[in-house]
Amino acid sequence: MLIFGLNLQSKTLPRTERTVELVQHKQGKYDAIYRDDDPIISRAKSVAMRLSERARAVDKARELPVETVHDLHEAGLLTLNIPRVQGGLEAALAIQTAIFEIIGGACASTAWCLGNHITTCLIVQNLLGEDSGPYIKAVVEEGAILAHAQIPAGTIRAIPGGFVVSGRWPFVSFSHRARWAFLSTTVQGQPPDWTPTMAVPDPPELHNRWVSVGIGDPGVSVEDTWHAMAVRASMSNDLLLDEVFIPLDKAPVFNRPPPEVPWFMDAPLALRIPSRSTSWIAAIMLGVAQSALSDTIEYARGGSMSLGGQPRGSMPGNQFAIADATMAIESGRAFLHQEVRNIMAKAQTMTPFNADEVIRVQMATLVARENAQRAVERLFSIRGAHGLYEAHDFERYYRDVRIGTLHASTAPDLVRELIGKHLFGIPADVQPRWM
């Protein structure tokens, strides 16, 4: 298996015996961009080898083991977007993108959980400001996991000193290993700091708050609902609250920055990117597709066609499929890293971002996600019925790559609509569609 420039030998030892040893280093896809001895990249590669070894087992167990959390913590990967002054890695977006492809190629479930965790770290820092310190310190020093549910749900009623909250929040990834969860909900009435403007003279009927709860606290429980096809070990379960009191300081108002505005205007350069310029889902899918490609090349080289007995690699159809898959992955990767580098270059100028730059990142992430899925689909023609066997990794790659186009906030048609509106000069908030 090839993971980000690592040739992981898998033919000489049975799966149960091998330790995913590093046999030979090849020039990785990003070695022209990053130094191969970059400590963050090196740590991610080391973690990836261990994750790859246990990936099939955790997929069947449908949850990540404590050892995986420990590996991520020891490598510092839980702190990718935490500033150095707080003990984090403060990794630039380009480095984060590379890391998610590394981890995604080894274990998509782990990468998915990590992406949701670092997203929560951003949300918490934005929500709480200096009051986020205890949460961030726990992540840095203890490897605490933060989870979130971004789809507003539940019922919330105000009482003196806070709120009482009940309800169900779906898709809380990393749920079995998280210490805290931050849950989006809507509250009747205007937010406490609302003031009228010429554009919005009337107060809103609802406003968005995020409540923070300790998983396992009284009235807080995880329901094991994630019996899913893809990223089976991501533990994206439902979180249930039953009449839980939330003090005011644990239910801050959430005002997400506009797409072209950074989460933190005065953030360190490495973190000063627009709020809608995340690339981790696309990077994970490229990692899955790259592993599926490398695994399929090894498979085709090692046997003959079931009918006719010719070497699999000698068949023109298989050669075409390998070529198509490779071109899809490489083009998606090139576009993604081009736009990530452009965003980082703009961040260095310390000037405001514009909608064009954010739209280009969204285009690149969609192309990468769809190309990755298309590549794995194309490779299935080489595997044939053998691609269905759970005894091999390919069927897991085939399942996992699908999650890249299913995330609600980055759904392909939603992204296409935003791109199309932008190109036509139609404001993004204009409601579709036609009369």
PAKOLKE-447509 format. One record per residue (C-alpha): z, x, y; residue number from 1. Coordinates in pm, 1 decimal, decimal comma, always signed. Last residue first. Layout:
<votis>
voti up->Z; east->X; north->Y; nr->NUM
...
</votis>
This chain:
<votis>
voti up->-1016,0; east->-4130,4; north->+3056,4; nr->435
voti up->-1020,4; east->-3767,7; north->+2958,9; nr->434
voti up->-769,6; east->-3505,0; north->+2865,1; nr->433
voti up->-529,9; east->-3381,6; north->+2942,4; nr->432
voti up->-236,7; east->-3351,0; north->+3179,0; nr->431
voti up->-270,5; east->-3103,6; north->+3459,1; nr->430
voti up->+12,2; east->-2852,9; north->+3407,5; nr->429
voti up->-220,4; east->-2557,4; north->+3346,7; nr->428
voti up->-401,7; east->-2605,4; north->+3675,9; nr->427
voti up->-780,3; east->-2636,7; north->+3630,7; nr->426
voti up->-986,2; east->-2339,4; north->+3749,2; nr->425
voti up->-1241,7; east->-2376,5; north->+3471,1; nr->424
voti up->-1143,2; east->-2040,3; north->+3321,9; nr->423
voti up->-774,4; east->-2128,0; north->+3348,0; nr->422
voti up->-824,9; east->-2468,8; north->+3191,5; nr->421
voti up->-1013,5; east->-2310,4; north->+2902,5; nr->420
voti up->-748,9; east->-2045,7; north->+2841,2; nr->419
voti up->-466,2; east->-2299,4; north->+2851,2; nr->418
voti up->-655,9; east->-2534,9; north->+2618,3; nr->417
voti up->-736,0; east->-2250,3; north->+2380,7; nr->416
voti up->-369,2; east->-2156,0; north->+2369,3; nr->415
voti up->-270,8; east->-2513,8; north->+2286,5; nr->414
voti up->-546,3; east->-2536,0; north->+2023,7; nr->413
voti up->-428,8; east->-2213,9; north->+1860,2; nr->412
voti up->-58,8; east->-2309,1; north->+1846,4; nr->411
voti up->+145,8; east->-2053,7; north->+2041,5; nr->410
voti up->+440,6; east->-2273,6; north->+2144,8; nr->409
voti up->+441,0; east->-2462,4; north->+1814,5; nr->408
voti up->+417,2; east->-2166,0; north->+1576,9; nr->407
voti up->+162,5; east->-2257,5; north->+1307,0; nr->406
voti up->-113,3; east->-1998,4; north->+1357,7; nr->405
voti up->+81,3; east->-1689,8; north->+1254,1; nr->404
voti up->+262,9; east->-1873,1; north->+975,0; nr->403
voti up->-56,6; east->-1858,6; north->+772,3; nr->402
voti up->-32,8; east->-1483,0; north->+714,9; nr->401
voti up->+270,3; east->-1541,2; north->+495,1; nr->400
voti up->+98,5; east->-1741,0; north->+222,0; nr->399
voti up->-193,3; east->-1505,1; north->+156,8; nr->398
voti up->+35,8; east->-1203,2; north->+192,2; nr->397
voti up->+265,3; east->-1356,2; north->-68,4; nr->396
voti up->-30,8; east->-1421,8; north->-299,9; nr->395
voti up->-131,3; east->-1059,0; north->-259,3; nr->394
voti up->+201,1; east->-910,3; north->-366,4; nr->393
voti up->+160,0; east->-939,0; north->-742,8; nr->392
voti up->+372,0; east->-1109,1; north->-1011,3; nr->391
voti up->+331,0; east->-1431,5; north->-814,7; nr->390
voti up->-21,2; east->-1464,0; north->-952,4; nr->389
voti up->-266,9; east->-1655,1; north->-735,7; nr->388
voti up->-481,6; east->-1356,1; north->-637,7; nr->387
voti up->-576,2; east->-1305,3; north->-1003,5; nr->386
voti up->-774,6; east->-1629,2; north->-977,0; nr->385
voti up->-1028,4; east->-1448,3; north->-758,9; nr->384
voti up->-901,9; east->-1123,8; north->-611,5; nr->383
voti up->-1228,4; east->-1025,3; north->-442,8; nr->382
voti up->-1287,7; east->-1371,2; north->-293,3; nr->381
voti up->-926,9; east->-1369,8; north->-172,1; nr->380
voti up->-1013,5; east->-1083,3; north->+61,0; nr->379
voti up->-1200,8; east->-1317,1; north->+293,0; nr->378
voti up->-897,8; east->-1542,4; north->+332,8; nr->377
voti up->-688,5; east->-1235,5; north->+411,3; nr->376
voti up->-932,6; east->-1132,7; north->+684,6; nr->375
voti up->-953,3; east->-1482,5; north->+832,9; nr->374
voti up->-575,5; east->-1499,1; north->+862,7; nr->373
voti up->-564,9; east->-1163,7; north->+1039,6; nr->372
voti up->-855,7; east->-1261,0; north->+1262,9; nr->371
voti up->-675,9; east->-1580,6; north->+1363,3; nr->370
voti up->-358,2; east->-1399,1; north->+1459,7; nr->369
voti up->-533,3; east->-1111,4; north->+1637,2; nr->368
voti up->-767,6; east->-1344,1; north->+1829,0; nr->367
voti up->-472,4; east->-1559,2; north->+1934,7; nr->366
voti up->-272,5; east->-1257,7; north->+2051,4; nr->365
voti up->-568,8; east->-1124,6; north->+2247,2; nr->364
voti up->-635,4; east->-1454,6; north->+2422,8; nr->363
voti up->-267,5; east->-1486,0; north->+2515,5; nr->362
voti up->-272,1; east->-1133,2; north->+2653,2; nr->361
voti up->-584,4; east->-1215,0; north->+2854,0; nr->360
voti up->-421,6; east->-1531,4; north->+2988,5; nr->359
voti up->-124,7; east->-1326,5; north->+3110,0; nr->358
voti up->-345,9; east->-1086,4; north->+3302,5; nr->357
voti up->-553,6; east->-1363,0; north->+3460,0; nr->356
voti up->-240,4; east->-1554,2; north->+3565,6; nr->355
voti up->-123,7; east->-1275,0; north->+3792,6; nr->354
voti up->+140,2; east->-1006,5; north->+3771,0; nr->353
voti up->+335,0; east->-900,0; north->+4076,3; nr->352
voti up->+334,9; east->-532,0; north->+4174,8; nr->351
voti up->+568,5; east->-266,3; north->+4031,2; nr->350
voti up->+266,4; east->-42,1; north->+3963,2; nr->349
voti up->+414,5; east->+59,6; north->+3627,8; nr->348
voti up->+416,6; east->-303,4; north->+3515,6; nr->347
voti up->+39,9; east->-313,3; north->+3562,6; nr->346
voti up->+0,2; east->-24,1; north->+3317,8; nr->345
voti up->+227,1; east->-205,0; north->+3072,4; nr->344
voti up->+16,3; east->-520,3; north->+3094,9; nr->343
voti up->-302,0; east->-318,8; north->+3045,8; nr->342
voti up->-153,3; east->-139,5; north->+2743,4; nr->341
voti up->-67,1; east->-475,1; north->+2584,9; nr->340
voti up->-417,7; east->-598,1; north->+2665,5; nr->339
voti up->-586,8; east->-306,8; north->+2490,4; nr->338
voti up->-336,2; east->-320,0; north->+2206,6; nr->337
voti up->-427,6; east->-679,3; north->+2126,8; nr->336
voti up->-802,1; east->-629,8; north->+2162,1; nr->335
voti up->-801,1; east->-323,6; north->+1933,9; nr->334
voti up->-580,9; east->-491,7; north->+1671,4; nr->333
voti up->-799,5; east->-800,7; north->+1652,6; nr->332
voti up->-1112,3; east->-586,9; north->+1628,1; nr->331
voti up->-961,9; east->-368,0; north->+1355,4; nr->330
voti up->-834,8; east->-661,1; north->+1150,5; nr->329
voti up->-1160,8; east->-857,2; north->+1161,9; nr->328
voti up->-1370,5; east->-546,2; north->+1097,6; nr->327
voti up->-1161,4; east->-456,8; north->+793,0; nr->326
voti up->-1180,5; east->-806,8; north->+649,9; nr->325
voti up->-1558,3; east->-822,7; north->+693,6; nr->324
voti up->-1610,8; east->-479,9; north->+534,5; nr->323
voti up->-1386,5; east->-558,5; north->+238,5; nr->322
voti up->-1566,1; east->-890,3; north->+187,4; nr->321
voti up->-1909,1; east->-726,8; north->+209,8; nr->320
voti up->-1812,9; east->-465,6; north->-49,3; nr->319
voti up->-1682,8; east->-739,3; north->-275,6; nr->318
voti up->-2009,7; east->-929,5; north->-246,0; nr->317
voti up->-2207,0; east->-609,5; north->-309,0; nr->316
voti up->-2029,6; east->-551,2; north->-643,0; nr->315
voti up->-1960,6; east->-183,3; north->-709,9; nr->314
voti up->-1596,4; east->-206,7; north->-601,5; nr->313
voti up->-1515,1; east->-445,2; north->-883,3; nr->312
voti up->-1646,0; east->-204,6; north->-1144,6; nr->311
voti up->-1894,8; east->-389,4; north->-1367,1; nr->310
voti up->-1760,4; east->-565,7; north->-1676,9; nr->309
voti up->-2009,5; east->-851,1; north->-1669,1; nr->308
voti up->-1758,3; east->-1127,5; north->-1615,1; nr->307
voti up->-1395,3; east->-1028,9; north->-1559,2; nr->306
voti up->-1511,1; east->-767,5; north->-1307,2; nr->305
voti up->-1371,8; east->-422,2; north->-1365,3; nr->304
voti up->-1051,1; east->-246,7; north->-1271,1; nr->303
voti up->-854,4; east->-8,4; north->-1054,6; nr->302
voti up->-1072,0; east->+36,1; north->-749,2; nr->301
voti up->-1067,6; east->-334,2; north->-673,5; nr->300
voti up->-687,2; east->-352,5; north->-689,2; nr->299
voti up->-640,6; east->-48,7; north->-464,5; nr->298
voti up->-882,7; east->-195,6; north->-210,5; nr->297
voti up->-698,2; east->-527,4; north->-240,6; nr->296
voti up->-357,4; east->-371,9; north->-169,2; nr->295
voti up->-493,6; east->-193,1; north->+136,2; nr->294
voti up->-646,7; east->-514,1; north->+269,3; nr->293
voti up->-340,0; east->-728,4; north->+199,1; nr->292
voti up->-121,6; east->-465,2; north->+367,7; nr->291
voti up->-348,0; east->-466,9; north->+672,5; nr->290
voti up->-344,1; east->-847,8; north->+679,8; nr->289
voti up->+35,7; east->-860,1; north->+674,8; nr->288
voti up->+59,0; east->-597,6; north->+949,7; nr->287
voti up->-197,3; east->-782,2; north->+1161,6; nr->286
voti up->+9,3; east->-1097,4; north->+1115,6; nr->285
voti up->+324,7; east->-921,9; north->+1231,3; nr->284
voti up->+146,6; east->-788,4; north->+1540,8; nr->283
voti up->+26,1; east->-1135,1; north->+1638,6; nr->282
voti up->+378,2; east->-1275,2; north->+1610,4; nr->281
voti up->+522,8; east->-981,5; north->+1806,4; nr->280
voti up->+293,5; east->-993,1; north->+2107,7; nr->279
voti up->+502,4; east->-1138,6; north->+2388,0; nr->278
voti up->+324,6; east->-1176,7; north->+2720,6; nr->277
voti up->+447,0; east->-1521,9; north->+2820,5; nr->276
voti up->+756,6; east->-1408,3; north->+3015,3; nr->275
voti up->+559,7; east->-1147,7; north->+3206,4; nr->274
voti up->+662,9; east->-785,5; north->+3147,4; nr->273
voti up->+936,2; east->-571,7; north->+3301,1; nr->272
voti up->+1102,9; east->-451,4; north->+2982,6; nr->271
voti up->+977,0; east->-92,0; north->+2971,3; nr->270
voti up->+1002,1; east->-63,4; north->+3351,4; nr->269
voti up->+1372,8; east->-137,3; north->+3357,6; nr->268
voti up->+1442,3; east->-491,9; north->+3475,7; nr->267
voti up->+1461,2; east->-586,4; north->+3844,8; nr->266
voti up->+1239,5; east->-895,2; north->+3816,0; nr->265
voti up->+1392,9; east->-997,6; north->+3485,0; nr->264
voti up->+1212,2; east->-1244,0; north->+3259,1; nr->263
voti up->+890,1; east->-1126,9; north->+3418,2; nr->262
voti up->+671,1; east->-1379,0; north->+3606,1; nr->261
voti up->+317,2; east->-1460,0; north->+3491,4; nr->260
voti up->+417,3; east->-1743,5; north->+3257,1; nr->259
voti up->+656,8; east->-1907,6; north->+3506,4; nr->258
voti up->+1021,2; east->-1812,8; north->+3446,1; nr->257
voti up->+1223,1; east->-2035,8; north->+3214,8; nr->256
voti up->+1498,7; east->-2218,7; north->+3397,0; nr->255
voti up->+1779,4; east->-2285,7; north->+3152,1; nr->254
voti up->+2102,3; east->-2447,7; north->+3272,1; nr->253
voti up->+2405,7; east->-2295,2; north->+3106,8; nr->252
voti up->+2598,4; east->-2464,1; north->+2823,7; nr->251
voti up->+2862,0; east->-2214,2; north->+2707,9; nr->250
voti up->+3011,8; east->-2180,5; north->+3058,0; nr->249
voti up->+3047,1; east->-2558,6; north->+3073,9; nr->248
voti up->+3257,5; east->-2576,4; north->+2758,8; nr->247
voti up->+3085,8; east->-2708,1; north->+2443,2; nr->246
voti up->+3284,4; east->-2953,4; north->+2231,3; nr->245
voti up->+3117,5; east->-3019,2; north->+1895,7; nr->244
voti up->+3076,0; east->-3380,9; north->+1786,9; nr->243
voti up->+2884,5; east->-3289,2; north->+1469,9; nr->242
voti up->+2634,1; east->-3007,9; north->+1514,6; nr->241
voti up->+2371,0; east->-2934,8; north->+1250,0; nr->240
voti up->+2145,1; east->-2629,1; north->+1227,2; nr->239
voti up->+1825,0; east->-2674,1; north->+1028,6; nr->238
voti up->+1688,4; east->-2378,0; north->+834,4; nr->237
voti up->+1448,9; east->-2098,3; north->+920,5; nr->236
voti up->+1604,8; east->-1871,3; north->+657,3; nr->235
voti up->+1322,6; east->-1618,4; north->+702,5; nr->234
voti up->+1309,8; east->-1553,1; north->+327,2; nr->233
voti up->+1021,9; east->-1792,3; north->+260,5; nr->232
voti up->+799,6; east->-1640,4; north->+524,6; nr->231
voti up->+534,7; east->-1891,7; north->+414,5; nr->230
voti up->+539,1; east->-2180,6; north->+165,5; nr->229
voti up->+862,0; east->-2348,7; north->+266,2; nr->228
voti up->+1193,9; east->-2456,8; north->+124,1; nr->227
voti up->+1363,9; east->-2403,1; north->+459,3; nr->226
voti up->+1600,9; east->-2703,2; north->+454,4; nr->225
voti up->+1930,2; east->-2533,9; north->+369,6; nr->224
voti up->+2152,5; east->-2717,0; north->+615,2; nr->223
voti up->+2351,0; east->-2480,7; north->+835,7; nr->222
voti up->+2679,0; east->-2607,7; north->+978,0; nr->221
voti up->+2863,1; east->-2640,1; north->+1308,4; nr->220
voti up->+3143,2; east->-2897,1; north->+1336,1; nr->219
voti up->+3414,0; east->-2633,6; north->+1320,6; nr->218
voti up->+3258,2; east->-2288,6; north->+1373,0; nr->217
voti up->+3037,6; east->-2161,1; north->+1091,3; nr->216
voti up->+2759,9; east->-2046,3; north->+1320,4; nr->215
voti up->+2924,0; east->-1982,0; north->+1655,4; nr->214
voti up->+2776,2; east->-2203,8; north->+1919,2; nr->213
voti up->+2582,0; east->-2156,4; north->+2241,1; nr->212
voti up->+2434,7; east->-2451,8; north->+2426,5; nr->211
voti up->+2103,9; east->-2422,0; north->+2610,4; nr->210
voti up->+2047,8; east->-2660,0; north->+2898,7; nr->209
voti up->+1728,0; east->-2830,2; north->+3013,9; nr->208
voti up->+1720,7; east->-3093,9; north->+3287,0; nr->207
voti up->+1649,9; east->-3463,7; north->+3291,9; nr->206
voti up->+1572,1; east->-3732,1; north->+3554,0; nr->205
voti up->+1441,0; east->-3473,5; north->+3796,8; nr->204
voti up->+1531,9; east->-3504,5; north->+4165,8; nr->203
voti up->+1256,6; east->-3617,1; north->+4404,6; nr->202
voti up->+1094,7; east->-3388,4; north->+4663,8; nr->201
voti up->+910,3; east->-3165,0; north->+4417,5; nr->200
voti up->+622,9; east->-2993,1; north->+4603,6; nr->199
voti up->+789,5; east->-3018,3; north->+4943,4; nr->198
voti up->+1113,3; east->-2896,6; north->+4789,0; nr->197
voti up->+1435,6; east->-3070,0; north->+4692,3; nr->196
voti up->+1740,2; east->-2871,7; north->+4582,8; nr->195
voti up->+1879,1; east->-2843,8; north->+4231,2; nr->194
voti up->+2184,8; east->-2624,8; north->+4173,0; nr->193
voti up->+2377,7; east->-2872,3; north->+3955,1; nr->192
voti up->+2078,7; east->-2966,4; north->+3739,8; nr->191
voti up->+1946,5; east->-3320,1; north->+3796,4; nr->190
voti up->+2034,3; east->-3604,5; north->+3565,3; nr->189
voti up->+2057,1; east->-3657,8; north->+3193,1; nr->188
voti up->+2086,4; east->-3346,1; north->+2980,9; nr->187
voti up->+1820,3; east->-3199,2; north->+2753,7; nr->186
voti up->+1884,5; east->-2961,6; north->+2464,8; nr->185
voti up->+1793,8; east->-2610,7; north->+2357,7; nr->184
voti up->+2020,2; east->-2438,8; north->+2107,5; nr->183
voti up->+2159,3; east->-2086,3; north->+2117,9; nr->182
voti up->+2295,9; east->-1971,2; north->+1782,5; nr->181
voti up->+2570,4; east->-1718,1; north->+1718,7; nr->180
voti up->+2668,9; east->-1494,4; north->+1427,7; nr->179
voti up->+2333,8; east->-1506,6; north->+1252,0; nr->178
voti up->+2287,4; east->-1401,9; north->+887,6; nr->177
voti up->+2233,8; east->-1741,6; north->+723,3; nr->176
voti up->+2036,3; east->-1874,0; north->+1022,4; nr->175
voti up->+1783,9; east->-1590,0; north->+1055,7; nr->174
voti up->+1534,6; east->-1850,4; north->+1181,8; nr->173
voti up->+1662,3; east->-2177,2; north->+1329,2; nr->172
voti up->+1356,5; east->-2391,5; north->+1255,2; nr->171
voti up->+1512,1; east->-2734,0; north->+1309,6; nr->170
voti up->+1796,5; east->-2845,0; north->+1540,2; nr->169
voti up->+2000,6; east->-3145,8; north->+1430,2; nr->168
voti up->+2242,4; east->-3347,3; north->+1637,0; nr->167
voti up->+2574,7; east->-3363,8; north->+1812,2; nr->166
voti up->+2707,9; east->-3224,5; north->+2139,0; nr->165
voti up->+3017,2; east->-3301,0; north->+2342,7; nr->164
voti up->+2994,0; east->-3151,3; north->+2689,7; nr->163
voti up->+3196,0; east->-2950,5; north->+2938,9; nr->162
voti up->+3517,6; east->-2937,6; north->+3136,4; nr->161
voti up->+3564,4; east->-3310,8; north->+3176,1; nr->160
voti up->+3312,4; east->-3491,2; north->+2953,8; nr->159
voti up->+2933,8; east->-3490,7; north->+2964,8; nr->158
voti up->+2731,8; east->-3624,9; north->+2677,0; nr->157
voti up->+2479,0; east->-3437,9; north->+2465,8; nr->156
voti up->+2251,8; east->-3566,9; north->+2193,6; nr->155
voti up->+2043,6; east->-3336,2; north->+1978,3; nr->154
voti up->+1707,2; east->-3174,0; north->+2029,4; nr->153
voti up->+1506,9; east->-2954,0; north->+2265,3; nr->152
voti up->+1272,1; east->-2727,2; north->+2063,3; nr->151
voti up->+1372,1; east->-2367,9; north->+2137,3; nr->150
voti up->+1615,4; east->-2324,0; north->+1850,6; nr->149
voti up->+1792,2; east->-1988,8; north->+1860,2; nr->148
voti up->+1943,3; east->-1710,1; north->+1656,7; nr->147
voti up->+2144,8; east->-1402,9; north->+1754,8; nr->146
voti up->+2235,1; east->-1145,4; north->+1490,3; nr->145
voti up->+2531,7; east->-910,6; north->+1531,8; nr->144
voti up->+2456,5; east->-548,6; north->+1444,2; nr->143
voti up->+2808,6; east->-436,9; north->+1534,6; nr->142
voti up->+2765,6; east->-204,4; north->+1830,1; nr->141
voti up->+2437,1; east->-309,7; north->+1986,7; nr->140
voti up->+2434,3; east->-676,0; north->+1884,9; nr->139
voti up->+2804,4; east->-721,5; north->+1959,7; nr->138
voti up->+2759,0; east->-554,6; north->+2299,1; nr->137
voti up->+2471,2; east->-790,9; north->+2376,4; nr->136
voti up->+2684,5; east->-1095,8; north->+2298,8; nr->135
voti up->+2985,0; east->-967,5; north->+2495,9; nr->134
voti up->+2765,7; east->-870,7; north->+2795,0; nr->133
voti up->+2576,4; east->-1198,5; north->+2834,1; nr->132
voti up->+2812,0; east->-1287,0; north->+3120,6; nr->131
voti up->+2624,3; east->-1037,9; north->+3339,4; nr->130
voti up->+2319,0; east->-1263,3; north->+3332,0; nr->129
voti up->+2393,7; east->-1569,0; north->+3121,4; nr->128
voti up->+2064,9; east->-1748,5; north->+3073,7; nr->127
voti up->+1825,7; east->-1457,5; north->+3125,0; nr->126
voti up->+2026,7; east->-1217,5; north->+2909,7; nr->125
voti up->+2064,0; east->-1488,0; north->+2646,9; nr->124
voti up->+1693,4; east->-1571,8; north->+2650,0; nr->123
voti up->+1595,2; east->-1207,2; north->+2613,1; nr->122
voti up->+1836,3; east->-1152,8; north->+2322,2; nr->121
voti up->+1707,4; east->-1474,6; north->+2167,0; nr->120
voti up->+1354,8; east->-1335,5; north->+2169,6; nr->119
voti up->+1492,4; east->-1019,7; north->+2005,3; nr->118
voti up->+1637,1; east->-1233,0; north->+1724,3; nr->117
voti up->+1325,6; east->-1445,2; north->+1677,2; nr->116
voti up->+1113,0; east->-1134,3; north->+1640,0; nr->115
voti up->+1360,7; east->-978,3; north->+1395,7; nr->114
voti up->+1357,0; east->-1292,0; north->+1181,7; nr->113
voti up->+978,6; east->-1292,5; north->+1168,2; nr->112
voti up->+972,3; east->-919,6; north->+1087,6; nr->111
voti up->+1214,8; east->-970,2; north->+801,0; nr->110
voti up->+1012,3; east->-1260,9; north->+663,6; nr->109
voti up->+686,9; east->-1064,5; north->+699,7; nr->108
voti up->+812,8; east->-783,0; north->+479,7; nr->107
voti up->+636,6; east->-444,2; north->+466,3; nr->106
voti up->+326,8; east->-513,5; north->+674,0; nr->105
voti up->+537,6; east->-714,4; north->+916,5; nr->104
voti up->+775,7; east->-421,2; north->+965,7; nr->103
voti up->+496,9; east->-181,5; north->+1066,5; nr->102
voti up->+306,1; east->-444,3; north->+1264,9; nr->101
voti up->+625,8; east->-538,0; north->+1442,3; nr->100
voti up->+691,0; east->-174,2; north->+1526,5; nr->99
voti up->+348,6; east->-124,9; north->+1682,5; nr->98
voti up->+391,7; east->-426,8; north->+1907,1; nr->97
voti up->+739,6; east->-313,6; north->+2009,8; nr->96
voti up->+600,1; east->+29,7; north->+2102,7; nr->95
voti up->+331,5; east->-129,4; north->+2319,9; nr->94
voti up->+587,4; east->-361,7; north->+2478,4; nr->93
voti up->+806,6; east->-69,6; north->+2582,8; nr->92
voti up->+1127,3; east->-16,1; north->+2388,7; nr->91
voti up->+1457,9; east->-52,5; north->+2572,1; nr->90
voti up->+1637,0; east->+101,2; north->+2271,2; nr->89
voti up->+1967,1; east->-64,4; north->+2352,9; nr->88
voti up->+2306,6; east->+79,3; north->+2448,8; nr->87
voti up->+2371,4; east->-135,1; north->+2754,5; nr->86
voti up->+2234,2; east->+125,7; north->+2994,8; nr->85
voti up->+1942,2; east->+161,1; north->+2754,6; nr->84
voti up->+1830,4; east->-194,2; north->+2825,5; nr->83
voti up->+1807,5; east->-440,5; north->+2533,3; nr->82
voti up->+1453,8; east->-524,0; north->+2425,3; nr->81
voti up->+1439,0; east->-332,7; north->+2097,4; nr->80
voti up->+1811,7; east->-374,4; north->+2028,1; nr->79
voti up->+1795,9; east->-514,9; north->+1673,1; nr->78
voti up->+1566,9; east->-223,8; north->+1588,5; nr->77
voti up->+1844,8; east->+31,0; north->+1634,1; nr->76
voti up->+1763,6; east->+198,7; north->+1300,8; nr->75
voti up->+2119,0; east->+138,9; north->+1175,3; nr->74
voti up->+2099,5; east->-225,2; north->+1284,3; nr->73
voti up->+1769,0; east->-297,0; north->+1112,9; nr->72
voti up->+1889,1; east->-133,6; north->+790,6; nr->71
voti up->+2221,3; east->-320,8; north->+803,8; nr->70
voti up->+2042,6; east->-652,8; north->+851,1; nr->69
voti up->+1827,7; east->-568,9; north->+549,6; nr->68
voti up->+2130,8; east->-473,1; north->+342,2; nr->67
voti up->+2290,4; east->-811,0; north->+420,5; nr->66
voti up->+2015,9; east->-967,6; north->+213,8; nr->65
voti up->+1732,2; east->-1173,7; north->+360,6; nr->64
voti up->+1694,2; east->-1523,0; north->+221,4; nr->63
voti up->+1456,6; east->-1720,0; north->+2,5; nr->62
voti up->+1564,4; east->-1545,9; north->-320,6; nr->61
voti up->+1200,1; east->-1535,6; north->-431,9; nr->60
voti up->+1086,9; east->-1382,1; north->-101,7; nr->59
voti up->+1388,4; east->-1151,9; north->-111,0; nr->58
voti up->+1273,8; east->-1016,2; north->-449,5; nr->57
voti up->+913,1; east->-964,2; north->-344,1; nr->56
voti up->+1013,8; east->-782,4; north->-25,3; nr->55
voti up->+1273,5; east->-548,5; north->-183,9; nr->54
voti up->+1061,6; east->-234,2; north->-205,6; nr->53
voti up->+865,7; east->-315,6; north->+106,7; nr->52
voti up->+1186,9; east->-345,0; north->+308,3; nr->51
voti up->+1295,1; east->+2,7; north->+203,7; nr->50
voti up->+962,0; east->+157,1; north->+304,9; nr->49
voti up->+959,6; east->-41,3; north->+627,5; nr->48
voti up->+1299,1; east->+97,6; north->+732,4; nr->47
voti up->+1160,2; east->+451,7; north->+722,5; nr->46
voti up->+851,0; east->+348,5; north->+913,4; nr->45
voti up->+1063,9; east->+179,3; north->+1179,3; nr->44
voti up->+1276,3; east->+491,1; north->+1217,2; nr->43
voti up->+967,3; east->+706,4; north->+1266,5; nr->42
voti up->+828,0; east->+465,5; north->+1525,3; nr->41
voti up->+1154,9; east->+475,5; north->+1721,0; nr->40
voti up->+1186,7; east->+854,4; north->+1692,3; nr->39
voti up->+831,9; east->+925,4; north->+1810,2; nr->38
voti up->+724,1; east->+1183,4; north->+1551,2; nr->37
voti up->+383,1; east->+1021,4; north->+1505,6; nr->36
voti up->+325,6; east->+1049,1; north->+1878,8; nr->35
voti up->+184,0; east->+722,4; north->+1997,1; nr->34
voti up->-163,1; east->+620,9; north->+2111,7; nr->33
voti up->-388,7; east->+836,0; north->+1892,7; nr->32
voti up->-136,1; east->+796,1; north->+1612,3; nr->31
voti up->-177,5; east->+421,0; north->+1640,4; nr->30
voti up->-398,1; east->+340,7; north->+1341,9; nr->29
voti up->-220,1; east->+596,2; north->+1130,7; nr->28
voti up->-350,3; east->+943,8; north->+1052,9; nr->27
voti up->-254,1; east->+981,9; north->+692,0; nr->26
voti up->+80,0; east->+1084,3; north->+553,7; nr->25
voti up->+100,0; east->+1140,7; north->+181,3; nr->24
voti up->+337,6; east->+1038,4; north->-89,7; nr->23
voti up->+616,6; east->+860,9; north->+94,8; nr->22
voti up->+826,0; east->+699,9; north->-172,4; nr->21
voti up->+836,2; east->+327,4; north->-226,5; nr->20
voti up->+1143,8; east->+369,0; north->-444,4; nr->19
voti up->+972,1; east->+321,1; north->-778,6; nr->18
voti up->+1150,6; east->+198,7; north->-1083,7; nr->17
voti up->+1132,0; east->-179,8; north->-1073,5; nr->16
voti up->+773,8; east->-183,2; north->-949,7; nr->15
voti up->+655,6; east->+38,4; north->-1234,3; nr->14
voti up->+565,1; east->+393,6; north->-1131,2; nr->13
voti up->+230,9; east->+572,3; north->-1090,4; nr->12
voti up->+23,5; east->+298,9; north->-931,1; nr->11
voti up->+229,7; east->+208,7; north->-624,8; nr->10
voti up->+196,9; east->+502,7; north->-389,5; nr->9
voti up->+282,9; east->+415,5; north->-32,1; nr->8
voti up->+28,3; east->+579,7; north->+194,8; nr->7
voti up->+189,9; east->+550,6; north->+534,5; nr->6
voti up->-32,3; east->+517,8; north->+840,5; nr->5
voti up->+106,5; east->+187,7; north->+955,7; nr->4
voti up->+174,4; east->+49,8; north->+610,2; nr->3
voti up->-84,1; east->+127,5; north->+347,3; nr->2
voti up->+0,0; east->+0,0; north->+0,0; nr->1
</votis>
